[in-house]
Amino acid sequence: MTAGRDDADPHDTPTARAFILELGRGLHEAGAPSHRIEDAMSVLAQRLGVTGQFFTTPTSIFASFGPPEEQRTALLRVEPAGVNLERLSLLDDLIREVEEGRREPEDAIVRLRAIGTAPDRYGPLLSIACFGFSAAAVARFLGGGWPEIGAAAAIGLQTGVLAQLAARRPAVARVFEWVAALAAALAALVWAVLIGPLVPLNAAVSGLIVLVPGLSLAVAFTELSTRNLVSGTARLAGAAMTILAIGFGLALGSRLQPLVGAAALSMPRAPLPPWTEWLALAVSPFALAVLFRARPRDIAMVLAACVMAFVIARAGARMGGSEVGVLAAAFAVGVTGNLYGRFLRQPAAVPVVPALVMLLPASLGVRSIATLLLARDVVSGMELAFTLVVLAMALAAGLLLANLVVPPRRAL
């Protein structure tokens, strides 16, 4: 993406260029998608009178400054990161201050680095607990009974502990997904033997749900739809590899399922009352708000967006199928996020990101791999995978339609 102008500008200084580069890195580390990062860098370059072209992928940022015949290019090597909604909000405030001339690039760099080095608002213990809460809620959404919900919560806590360990050791992080999946499958079987019979796959998948890259799939299809082909393809490949790793770990652990005999059920013994699903719906947004590092004052908005997405998706599915439900819910969430950004001058990602996670059943991808490897049922496995792709496309289409009806306030 190109920004700025070719004539010399007194604001086009090395400090201004350094700030634009640091901002791109900060947005990437906060989990902003590639096309949003490029837009934000272009907006600031134009405001600061810097001529630049920007290209972003999930693993790199390229920035070329100056007119074509005199360009100097910088490359930043970055690693894919999770979404940090509080950091996105702070960066959005910083961008607005620079745009309005209330903060110069020199001061903005200091503030940017302070944002990047600030400790997370929520400590590791609360984050691990929210792994368990989200897993228990997803187990209910997948139709599990009390045994599956209890096992999913325990496996979620186990996954949260492993995630904290992997974050500190790069070597462990490279094999984290399949190790966590293997541990989840084994834990589900142990729970079935020691505590009581259950559906192991339901509990294991629910306990791993935070690791399943549903949001990455949605962002990948959105980037592909907006012609960000390199970034979208790379993100899609990364999400596919994560799903394969989780599916392989589950399949490997589930090979021991015959050893537990009747303790491994094919379906829950007794359905739970409907109110338990609404309880799960009330709990999951709070867990998502913590896992996505939303500010406490934004939790009410996250809750409202998640409930709205869930209700619209269910109503739409009853009227026209799951694809229609996801499309309608994504459109409503996108419009809500853009209106939130316009009137409150905050990133639309605050309500949109958690709601998208509620909408896309990314567990379908893991279940499709498990079906292929365990049951050798190619038809059912491919059907689940195709359903996931269609739902992801419907979600991306809903977001793009929302941006057409209510254009976003800014890049974030």
C-alpha positions as CSV (number, residue, x, y, z in Angstrom):
1,M,0.0,0.0,0.0
2,T,1.3,3.5,-1.0
3,A,1.0,6.6,1.1
4,G,2.5,10.1,1.3
5,R,3.6,12.3,-1.5
6,D,6.7,12.6,-3.6
7,D,7.7,16.2,-2.8
8,A,10.0,16.9,0.1
9,D,8.2,17.5,3.4
10,P,9.8,18.9,6.6
11,H,8.0,16.3,8.6
12,D,9.6,13.5,6.6
13,T,12.3,12.8,9.1
14,P,14.1,9.7,10.3
15,T,12.2,9.8,13.5
16,A,8.9,9.9,11.7
17,R,9.9,6.9,9.6
18,A,11.1,5.1,12.7
19,F,7.8,5.7,14.4
20,I,5.8,4.3,11.4
21,L,8.0,1.2,11.5
22,E,7.6,0.8,15.3
23,L,3.9,1.3,15.0
24,G,3.6,-1.5,12.4
25,R,5.5,-3.8,14.7
26,G,3.3,-2.8,17.7
27,L,0.1,-3.4,15.8
28,H,1.4,-6.8,14.6
29,E,2.3,-7.8,18.2
30,A,-1.2,-6.7,19.3
31,G,-2.7,-9.1,16.7
32,A,-4.0,-6.7,14.1
33,P,-4.5,-8.4,10.6
34,S,-2.2,-7.5,7.8
35,H,-4.5,-5.2,5.8
36,R,-5.3,-3.2,8.9
37,I,-1.6,-2.7,9.7
38,E,-1.0,-1.5,6.2
39,D,-3.9,0.9,6.4
40,A,-2.7,2.3,9.7
41,M,0.8,2.8,8.5
42,S,-0.4,4.5,5.3
43,V,-2.7,6.9,7.2
44,L,0.2,8.0,9.5
45,A,2.6,8.3,6.6
46,Q,0.3,10.6,4.9
47,R,-0.3,12.6,8.0
48,L,3.5,13.0,8.6
49,G,4.3,13.8,5.0
50,V,6.2,10.6,4.5
51,T,6.2,8.9,1.1
52,G,6.0,5.1,1.7
53,Q,4.9,1.8,0.5
54,F,4.0,-0.9,3.0
55,F,3.5,-4.6,2.7
56,T,2.7,-6.9,5.6
57,T,2.4,-10.7,6.1
58,P,1.9,-12.7,9.3
59,T,5.7,-13.1,9.6
60,S,7.2,-9.9,8.1
61,I,6.7,-6.2,7.5
62,F,8.2,-4.4,4.5
63,A,8.4,-0.6,4.3
64,S,9.9,1.3,1.4
65,F,10.4,5.1,2.0
66,G,10.9,7.8,-0.6
67,P,10.0,8.1,-4.3
68,P,10.5,5.0,-6.4
69,E,13.9,6.1,-7.8
70,E,15.3,6.8,-4.3
71,Q,13.6,4.2,-2.2
72,R,15.1,2.8,0.9
73,T,13.5,-0.4,2.2
74,A,13.3,-1.8,5.7
75,L,12.4,-5.3,6.7
76,L,11.0,-6.3,10.1
77,R,10.9,-10.0,11.0
78,V,7.9,-10.6,13.2
79,E,6.2,-13.7,14.7
80,P,2.4,-14.3,14.6
81,A,0.8,-13.1,17.8
82,G,-2.5,-13.4,19.6
83,V,-5.0,-10.6,19.9
84,N,-4.5,-8.0,22.7
85,L,-7.5,-5.8,22.6
86,E,-6.3,-3.4,25.3
87,R,-3.1,-2.8,23.4
88,L,-5.0,-2.2,20.2
89,S,-7.1,0.4,22.0
90,L,-4.0,2.2,23.3
91,L,-2.4,2.1,19.9
92,D,-5.6,3.5,18.3
93,D,-5.5,6.4,20.8
94,L,-1.9,7.0,20.0
95,I,-2.6,7.1,16.2
96,R,-5.4,9.6,16.8
97,E,-3.1,11.8,18.9
98,V,-0.5,11.9,16.1
99,E,-3.1,12.5,13.4
100,E,-4.5,15.4,15.3
101,G,-1.1,16.9,15.9
102,R,-1.3,16.5,19.7
103,R,1.8,14.3,19.9
104,E,5.0,14.5,17.9
105,P,6.8,11.4,16.5
106,E,9.6,11.7,19.1
107,D,7.2,11.6,22.0
108,A,5.0,9.0,20.1
109,I,7.9,6.6,19.9
110,V,8.4,6.8,23.7
111,R,4.7,6.2,24.3
112,L,4.7,3.4,21.8
113,R,7.5,1.6,23.5
114,A,5.8,2.0,26.9
115,I,2.7,0.4,25.5
116,G,4.7,-2.5,24.1
117,T,6.5,-3.2,27.3
118,A,3.5,-2.8,29.7
119,P,2.6,-6.0,31.6
120,D,-0.6,-7.8,30.8
121,R,-3.5,-6.6,32.9
122,Y,-4.6,-10.1,33.7
123,G,-2.1,-12.4,35.4
124,P,-1.3,-16.0,34.5
125,L,-3.6,-17.5,37.1
126,L,-6.7,-15.7,35.8
127,S,-5.7,-16.6,32.2
128,I,-5.4,-20.2,33.1
129,A,-8.8,-20.1,34.8
130,C,-10.4,-18.6,31.7
131,F,-9.0,-21.5,29.7
132,G,-11.1,-23.8,31.9
133,F,-14.2,-21.6,31.8
134,S,-14.2,-21.3,28.0
135,A,-13.6,-25.0,27.7
136,A,-16.6,-25.8,29.9
137,A,-18.8,-23.4,28.0
138,V,-17.8,-24.9,24.6
139,A,-18.5,-28.4,25.9
140,R,-22.1,-27.4,26.6
141,F,-22.4,-25.7,23.2
142,L,-21.2,-29.0,21.6
143,G,-24.0,-30.9,23.4
144,G,-22.0,-32.4,26.3
145,G,-23.4,-33.4,29.6
146,W,-22.1,-32.7,33.1
147,P,-19.3,-35.3,32.8
148,E,-18.1,-33.8,29.5
149,I,-18.3,-30.2,31.0
150,G,-16.3,-31.2,34.1
151,A,-13.6,-33.0,32.1
152,A,-13.4,-30.1,29.5
153,A,-12.9,-27.6,32.3
154,A,-10.1,-29.7,33.8
155,I,-8.5,-30.2,30.4
156,G,-8.8,-26.5,29.7
157,L,-6.9,-25.7,32.9
158,Q,-4.3,-28.2,31.8
159,T,-4.0,-26.6,28.4
160,G,-3.7,-23.2,30.0
161,V,-0.8,-24.3,32.1
162,L,0.9,-25.8,29.0
163,A,0.3,-22.5,27.2
164,Q,2.1,-20.6,29.9
165,L,5.0,-22.9,29.8
166,A,5.2,-22.8,26.0
167,A,5.2,-19.0,26.0
168,R,8.5,-19.0,27.9
169,R,10.3,-21.6,25.9
170,P,10.4,-21.2,22.1
171,A,11.5,-24.8,21.5
172,V,8.3,-26.0,23.3
173,A,6.1,-23.6,21.4
174,R,7.0,-25.2,18.1
175,V,5.3,-28.5,19.2
176,F,2.9,-27.0,21.6
177,E,-0.4,-27.7,19.7
178,W,0.1,-31.4,19.1
179,V,1.5,-32.0,22.6
180,A,-1.4,-30.2,24.2
181,A,-3.8,-32.2,22.0
182,L,-2.2,-35.5,22.9
183,A,-2.3,-34.5,26.6
184,A,-6.0,-33.6,26.3
185,A,-6.9,-36.9,24.6
186,L,-5.1,-38.8,27.4
187,A,-6.7,-36.7,30.1
188,A,-10.1,-37.3,28.7
189,L,-9.6,-41.1,28.9
190,V,-8.2,-40.9,32.4
191,W,-11.2,-38.9,33.5
192,A,-13.5,-41.5,31.9
193,V,-11.9,-44.3,34.0
194,L,-11.4,-42.5,37.3
195,I,-14.4,-40.1,37.5
196,G,-17.1,-41.6,35.2
197,P,-18.0,-42.5,31.6
198,L,-18.1,-39.6,29.1
199,V,-17.6,-38.8,25.4
200,P,-13.8,-38.4,25.2
201,L,-13.6,-36.5,21.9
202,N,-16.2,-33.9,23.1
203,A,-14.2,-33.2,26.3
204,A,-10.8,-33.1,24.6
205,V,-11.9,-30.8,21.8
206,S,-13.6,-28.5,24.2
207,G,-10.5,-28.4,26.4
208,L,-8.4,-27.4,23.4
209,I,-10.9,-24.9,21.9
210,V,-8.7,-21.8,22.8
211,L,-6.0,-23.2,20.6
212,V,-8.2,-23.9,17.6
213,P,-7.5,-21.1,15.1
214,G,-11.0,-20.1,14.3
215,L,-10.2,-16.4,14.3
216,S,-7.2,-16.9,12.1
217,L,-9.4,-18.7,9.6
218,A,-11.9,-15.9,9.5
219,V,-9.1,-13.3,9.1
220,A,-7.5,-15.4,6.4
221,F,-10.7,-15.5,4.3
222,T,-11.2,-11.8,4.9
223,E,-7.7,-11.0,3.7
224,L,-8.2,-13.2,0.6
225,S,-11.5,-11.5,-0.1
226,T,-9.8,-8.0,0.1
227,R,-7.1,-9.2,-2.4
228,N,-4.4,-9.4,0.3
229,L,-3.4,-12.8,-1.3
230,V,0.0,-13.3,0.2
231,S,-1.0,-12.6,3.8
232,G,-4.3,-14.4,3.5
233,T,-2.7,-17.5,2.0
234,A,0.1,-17.6,4.6
235,R,-2.5,-17.1,7.4
236,L,-4.7,-19.8,6.0
237,A,-1.8,-22.2,5.7
238,G,-0.8,-21.5,9.3
239,A,-4.3,-22.1,10.6
240,A,-4.5,-25.4,8.6
241,M,-1.2,-26.6,10.1
242,T,-2.4,-25.8,13.6
243,I,-5.6,-27.8,13.0
244,L,-3.6,-30.7,11.6
245,A,-1.3,-30.7,14.6
246,I,-4.3,-30.7,17.0
247,G,-6.1,-33.3,15.0
248,F,-3.0,-35.5,14.9
249,G,-2.4,-35.2,18.7
250,L,-6.0,-36.1,19.4
251,A,-5.9,-39.1,17.0
252,L,-2.7,-40.3,18.6
253,G,-4.1,-40.1,22.1
254,S,-7.4,-41.6,21.1
255,R,-5.7,-44.8,19.9
256,L,-5.8,-45.9,23.6
257,Q,-9.6,-45.5,23.8
258,P,-10.3,-49.2,23.4
259,L,-8.4,-49.8,26.7
260,V,-11.1,-47.9,28.7
261,G,-13.9,-50.0,27.3
262,A,-17.5,-48.9,28.2
263,A,-16.2,-45.8,30.0
264,A,-15.8,-44.1,26.6
265,L,-19.3,-43.2,25.3
266,S,-20.3,-42.3,21.8
267,M,-22.9,-39.8,23.0
268,P,-23.8,-38.1,26.3
269,R,-26.1,-40.2,28.5
270,A,-28.5,-37.4,29.3
271,P,-29.2,-34.0,27.7
272,L,-28.9,-30.9,29.9
273,P,-31.8,-28.4,30.3
274,P,-31.8,-25.4,28.0
275,W,-30.9,-22.9,30.8
276,T,-27.4,-24.5,31.0
277,E,-26.7,-23.3,27.5
278,W,-27.6,-19.7,28.4
279,L,-25.4,-20.0,31.5
280,A,-22.5,-21.1,29.1
281,L,-23.3,-18.1,26.9
282,A,-23.1,-15.8,29.9
283,V,-19.7,-17.2,31.0
284,S,-17.9,-17.5,27.7
285,P,-17.7,-13.8,26.8
286,F,-16.0,-13.0,30.2
287,A,-13.5,-15.7,29.5
288,L,-12.9,-14.4,26.0
289,A,-12.5,-10.9,27.3
290,V,-9.7,-12.0,29.5
291,L,-8.0,-14.2,27.0
292,F,-8.1,-11.4,24.4
293,R,-6.9,-8.9,27.0
294,A,-9.8,-6.5,26.8
295,R,-10.0,-3.7,29.2
296,P,-12.5,-4.1,32.1
297,R,-14.6,-1.2,30.9
298,D,-15.0,-3.0,27.5
299,I,-16.3,-6.3,29.0
300,A,-19.9,-5.2,28.8
301,M,-19.5,-4.4,25.1
302,V,-17.9,-7.8,24.5
303,L,-20.8,-9.5,26.4
304,A,-23.4,-7.7,24.3
305,A,-21.7,-8.5,21.0
306,C,-21.3,-12.2,21.9
307,V,-24.9,-12.6,23.0
308,M,-26.1,-10.8,19.9
309,A,-24.0,-12.9,17.6
310,F,-25.2,-16.1,19.3
311,V,-28.9,-15.2,19.1
312,I,-28.8,-14.0,15.5
313,A,-26.8,-17.0,14.4
314,R,-29.2,-19.4,16.0
315,A,-32.3,-17.6,14.6
316,G,-30.8,-17.4,11.1
317,A,-29.8,-21.1,11.2
318,R,-33.4,-22.0,12.0
319,M,-34.7,-20.0,9.1
320,G,-32.2,-20.6,6.4
321,G,-29.4,-22.9,7.6
322,S,-26.1,-22.4,9.4
323,E,-24.6,-20.5,6.6
324,V,-27.3,-17.9,6.6
325,G,-27.1,-17.6,10.4
326,V,-23.4,-17.0,10.3
327,L,-23.7,-14.5,7.5
328,A,-26.4,-12.5,9.3
329,A,-24.6,-12.6,12.6
330,A,-21.3,-11.5,11.1
331,F,-23.0,-8.7,9.3
332,A,-24.7,-7.5,12.5
333,V,-21.5,-7.8,14.5
334,G,-19.5,-5.9,11.8
335,V,-22.1,-3.1,11.7
336,T,-22.1,-2.9,15.5
337,G,-18.3,-2.8,15.6
338,N,-18.1,0.0,13.0
339,L,-20.7,2.0,14.8
340,Y,-18.9,1.4,18.1
341,G,-15.7,2.7,16.5
342,R,-17.4,5.8,15.0
343,F,-19.3,7.0,18.1
344,L,-16.8,5.9,20.8
345,R,-13.7,6.4,18.8
346,Q,-12.3,3.0,19.8
347,P,-11.2,0.0,17.6
348,A,-14.0,-2.0,16.1
349,A,-12.0,-5.1,17.0
350,V,-13.1,-4.8,20.6
351,P,-16.6,-6.1,20.1
352,V,-15.9,-7.9,16.8
353,V,-13.1,-10.3,17.6
354,P,-14.7,-12.1,20.6
355,A,-18.0,-12.3,18.7
356,L,-16.3,-13.9,15.7
357,V,-14.9,-16.6,17.9
358,M,-18.5,-17.3,19.1
359,L,-19.7,-17.6,15.5
360,L,-17.2,-19.8,13.8
361,P,-17.3,-23.5,15.0
362,A,-13.6,-24.0,14.4
363,S,-13.9,-27.3,16.2
364,L,-15.2,-28.7,12.9
365,G,-11.7,-28.6,11.5
366,V,-10.3,-30.6,14.4
367,R,-13.2,-33.1,14.3
368,S,-12.7,-33.6,10.6
369,I,-9.0,-34.5,11.1
370,A,-9.9,-36.8,13.9
371,T,-12.6,-38.5,11.8
372,L,-10.2,-39.0,9.0
373,L,-7.5,-40.5,11.2
374,L,-9.6,-42.4,13.7
375,A,-12.6,-43.7,11.9
376,R,-11.0,-43.6,8.4
377,D,-14.3,-42.0,7.3
378,V,-13.1,-39.9,4.4
379,V,-16.6,-38.7,3.4
380,S,-17.6,-37.5,6.8
381,G,-14.2,-35.9,7.5
382,M,-14.2,-34.0,4.2
383,E,-17.8,-33.0,4.8
384,L,-16.9,-31.4,8.1
385,A,-13.9,-29.6,6.6
386,F,-16.0,-28.3,3.7
387,T,-18.7,-27.1,6.1
388,L,-16.0,-25.2,8.1
389,V,-14.7,-23.5,4.9
390,V,-18.2,-22.5,3.8
391,L,-19.0,-21.0,7.3
392,A,-15.7,-19.1,7.2
393,M,-16.5,-17.7,3.8
394,A,-20.0,-16.7,5.1
395,L,-18.4,-14.9,8.0
396,A,-16.0,-13.0,5.8
397,A,-18.8,-12.0,3.5
398,G,-20.8,-10.7,6.4
399,L,-18.0,-8.6,7.6
400,L,-17.3,-7.2,4.2
401,L,-21.0,-6.3,3.7
402,A,-20.9,-4.6,7.1
403,N,-18.0,-2.5,6.0
404,L,-19.8,-1.5,2.8
405,V,-23.0,-0.4,4.7
406,V,-21.2,1.3,7.6
407,P,-17.6,2.1,6.6
408,P,-15.1,1.7,9.5
409,R,-13.9,4.8,11.2
410,R,-10.2,4.0,10.7
411,A,-7.9,1.1,10.0
412,L,-8.4,-0.6,13.4
